[in-house]
Amino acid sequence: MEKAIDEALAAVNDYRAKEGEALYKDVTSRVRNILDLENQVEGFEKERIDAVREKLMKNLEALQQKVDPSRFEQEMIFYLEKLDINEEKVRLRQHCKYFMDTIDGEEYPGRKLGFIIQEMGREINTTGSKDNHSGMPKLNKLILSTYLLKTNFKHLPANIYFPTTRKYLATKRVHLRENM
């Protein structure tokens, strides 16, 4: 009977290790994809700023208002500072690095990874809300794709099991034997 229990537990452990390996590959590839998309967003920064400037100029022209050019530039700087996503990009990259360090450096990283994913989500959401420029579909698509990647994998890390030690299996055996 004890041998059958040990074999069953070993089979479950092997299955969990295979599942953990597959989930590891999935979530790490998603983090790499998020970083790739974030790097692509960076390429739109100048275009985005130019589009905001042009939109404001058109609105002023439609109002047929003359403005002081230096005052307009000053207001543009204030406005663009509110739309700046550099801080979010830096934080998102740091969260992704911390995610990879944690998943590679801890035996049971699930909870911590869940927290890191929440933080990644905050940066992605803030980036999306600061974008607010529907005239740039490529940028909107990148931000949406990044958000969807994050959303689709936020529950996975809790299921990752790394069999670097047999503590889990040993604990289950003792627990089963005590309850027989």
N, C-alpha and C positions, 0 to 999 in steps of 0.2 A: 504494500500500500504506500509506504514511504517513498519507494522508488518511483511509483506512478505519479505521485505528487511532485517529486523533484523533476521528473521528465516533463510534466505538464507546465510547471513553473518555468522551466528552461525554455520550453517552446513559446510560452507567452513572452518571456524576456527577449528571445530572439526576434519575435514578431515586432515587439515594441522598438527594438533597436533598428530594425529595417524601416519601420514607419518613421522613427525619429530621424534617420538618415535622409529619407525622402523629404520630410518636412524641413529639415535643415537646408537642403538644396533649394527648396522652394522659397523659403523666407529670405535666404541670403541673396538669391537671384532677384527677388522683389526689391530688396534694399538697393542692390546695384542698379536696377531699373529706375528707382526713384532718384538716385544720384545722377544717372544719365539724363533723365528728364529735367532735373533741376539745372544741370549744366546747359541744357538747350534753352531754358528760360533766360539764362544770362545773356544769350545772344540777341534777345529782343529788347533789352533795356533801352538802348539809344532810340530805337524805333518807337518804343512805347512813350518815351519822354517827348519825342518830336510830335507824336500823334496828339498827346495832351496839349502841348503848346499850340499846335495848329487848330485844334478844336476850340480852345479858348479864344484865339484870335478871330476865328470865324464868328463866334458868338458875339464878340465885341463889335465886329463889323456889322453884324445884323442889327445890333442896337444903335448903330451909327454914332458911336461914342469915340471921342478922341481920348487917348490915354497917354500919360507920360511914359515913354519907353523904359526909363530907369525904374520907375515905380512898378511897371508891369513885370520887369525882370525880377524885382525883389519879391513880388507876390508869387511869381512862378516858382521861385526858390522855396518859399514857404509851403506852397501847394505840393510841389514835388517831394519835399521832405516827408510829407504825410503819406505819400504813395511809395516811398522808397522801400524796397524789399531786401536790401542787402543784409540787414540784421537777421531776417528770417532765413535767408539762404545760408548764412554762417551757422546759425543754430541748427538748421536741418542737417547740414553736413556733419556737424559735431554729434548730433543724435544718431545719425547713421553709423558714424565711426564707433560710437559707444555701443551701439547695437551689435556690430560685428565683433568688437572686443569682448563683449559680454557673452555672446553666443559661442565664441571660440574659447573663452577662458573660464567658464563656470560649468559645473556638472549639471546643475538643475537651474537653468536661467529663466524659466517660464514667466514667473511673476515680474521679474525685473524687465524682461523684454516687453511684456504687456505695458508696463509703465512707459518705457522708452517709445513704444509705438504711439501711445497717447500724445507724448510730447512731439513726435514727428507730425502727428495729425494736426496739432495746434499750429505748427509752423506752416504746414501746407494750407490749412484753412485761412490763416492770416494772409499768406501770399495771394491766395485766390480772392480774398475780399479787397485787398489793396490793388489788385489788377484792374478791376472794374472798367475795363475798356473793351467793349464788345466789338470794336472795329478791328481787333486783331485775333481772328479765329485760330491761328496757329498757337498763339500764346495761351488762349483759353483752353484749347485742346490739350496742351501740355499740362496745364494746371489740373484739369479734370482727370487726365490719365494718371497723374501722380496721386491725386486724391483717391481714385478708384483702386490703385495698387495698395495704398495704405488701408483702405476700408476692407478689402477682400482678404487681408491676411492678419488682421488684428487679433483674431481668436486662435491662430495656429500655434504660437509659441508655448502656450500652456500644455500642449500635447507632445512637445519635443522631449524625448528621453535619451540621455547619453549614457550608455552602459560602460563608462570608463572604470567603474568599480561595480562590484556585485552587492553593494549595500542594500539596494532595493530588493533584490531577489532573496538575500539572506533574511531581511526583515520580514518578508512575506512568508518564508518557510517557517520561521519561528512562530509567527502569528497563527498560521494554519495549524501547526503542531499543538500549540497551546489550546486551541479551540476544538481539538478532536475529542 
